[in-house]
Amino acid sequence: MKSPRQFADARQRALETCIGKLTAEHRELLQLRYTEGSTIDMIAAKFSRSTGSITMLLRRIRMALLRCVTRSLAMGGA
């Protein structure tokens, strides 16, 4: 059985792998929102899209990442 630290490390590796599988645009959206702290309004303006569409797209990206990480961990690692 993995220790909590080993599990966290495996989850982090899986997340990094899954992010690497995203399109460049989706990675940029995540970076803008979660690394740079841009608001939804700022991102929407940058991509010439509505705030609603950016909100929904980020939600879909997060759900895809959750599924990918869960699948990766279930298969035994990252």
Secondary structure as GFF3:
##gff-version 3
##sequence-region A 1 78
A	DSSP	alpha_helix	4	20	.	.	.	ID=ss1
A	DSSP	alpha_helix	24	30	.	.	.	ID=ss2
A	DSSP	pi_helix	31	35	.	.	.	ID=ss3
A	DSSP	alpha_helix	40	47	.	.	.	ID=ss4
A	DSSP	alpha_helix	51	74	.	.	.	ID=ss5
###
